[in-house]
Amino acid sequence: MPDSSLWGYREIMIGKKLFKTTLVTFAATMLFVVVATASSLVYHGNVKSHIFHAPHCRYFNCKNCRVVFNSREEAIKAGFRPCKICNP
């Protein structure tokens, strides 16, 4: 096996399985996970302020955030503006 410092081999644990991968493969896998997660995001819109929030925002589950949007564009077309805190 090649020198791990040269090729950037890493061991990662996913669930109870241990995988050995190169740094490049690991980076590509993480990029895939981020893209897949981002494409499945939903946004919550506040019906009083007409501001929409991303899931990581502290205001995502506020009592007036009752409108659900499947995309940022959908929220903007409905007349909502992005939150200045989470910047969705």
C-alpha positions as CSV (number, residue, x, y, z in Angstrom):
1,M,0.0,0.0,0.0
2,P,1.3,3.5,-0.8
3,D,2.5,5.9,1.9
4,S,-0.7,7.3,3.5
5,S,0.8,10.8,3.9
6,L,1.6,11.0,0.2
7,W,-1.8,9.8,-1.1
8,G,-4.0,11.2,1.8
9,Y,-5.6,7.9,2.8
10,R,-8.2,8.4,5.5
11,E,-10.3,6.0,7.5
12,I,-13.8,7.1,8.0
13,M,-16.6,5.4,10.0
14,I,-20.1,5.4,8.5
15,G,-22.5,3.8,10.8
16,K,-20.6,0.7,12.1
17,K,-18.5,0.2,9.0
18,L,-14.9,1.5,8.6
19,F,-13.9,2.6,5.1
20,K,-10.4,3.4,3.9
21,T,-10.4,6.1,1.2
22,T,-8.2,8.7,-0.4
23,L,-8.7,12.3,0.5
24,V,-9.9,13.0,-3.0
25,T,-12.6,10.3,-2.9
26,F,-13.6,11.5,0.6
27,A,-13.9,15.1,-0.6
28,A,-16.0,14.0,-3.6
29,T,-18.3,12.0,-1.4
30,M,-18.8,14.9,1.0
31,L,-19.5,17.2,-1.9
32,F,-22.2,14.7,-3.1
33,V,-23.7,14.6,0.4
34,V,-23.8,18.4,0.6
35,V,-25.4,18.8,-2.8
36,A,-28.0,16.1,-2.1
37,T,-28.8,17.7,1.2
38,A,-29.1,21.2,-0.3
39,S,-31.4,20.0,-3.0
40,S,-33.8,18.5,-0.5
41,L,-34.0,21.7,1.7
42,V,-37.3,23.2,2.6
43,Y,-37.8,26.8,3.7
44,H,-40.3,28.1,6.2
45,G,-42.0,31.4,5.5
46,N,-43.3,33.7,8.3
47,V,-46.9,34.7,7.4
48,K,-46.6,38.0,9.3
49,S,-43.2,39.3,8.2
50,H,-43.0,37.6,4.8
51,I,-39.5,36.5,5.6
52,F,-38.4,32.9,4.8
53,H,-35.8,30.9,6.7
54,A,-33.4,27.9,6.1
55,P,-33.5,24.9,8.4
56,H,-30.4,25.9,10.3
57,C,-31.9,29.3,11.2
58,R,-32.9,30.0,14.8
59,Y,-36.3,31.4,13.5
60,F,-37.0,28.4,11.2
61,N,-39.7,27.0,13.6
62,C,-41.2,30.2,14.9
63,K,-44.9,30.3,15.6
64,N,-45.7,32.3,12.5
65,C,-43.5,30.3,10.1
66,R,-46.4,28.3,8.7
67,V,-45.7,28.4,5.0
68,V,-43.4,25.7,3.5
69,F,-41.5,26.3,0.3
70,N,-39.5,23.7,-1.7
71,S,-37.1,26.2,-3.1
72,R,-35.7,29.7,-2.6
73,E,-37.2,30.8,-5.9
74,E,-40.6,29.6,-4.9
75,A,-40.5,31.7,-1.7
76,I,-39.4,34.8,-3.6
77,K,-42.1,34.4,-6.2
78,A,-44.6,34.2,-3.4
79,G,-43.5,37.6,-2.1
80,F,-41.2,36.5,0.7
81,R,-37.7,37.9,1.2
82,P,-34.7,35.9,2.6
83,C,-33.8,36.2,6.3
84,K,-30.9,38.5,6.9
85,I,-29.6,36.1,9.7
86,C,-29.5,32.8,7.9
87,N,-29.2,34.2,4.4
88,P,-31.0,31.3,2.6
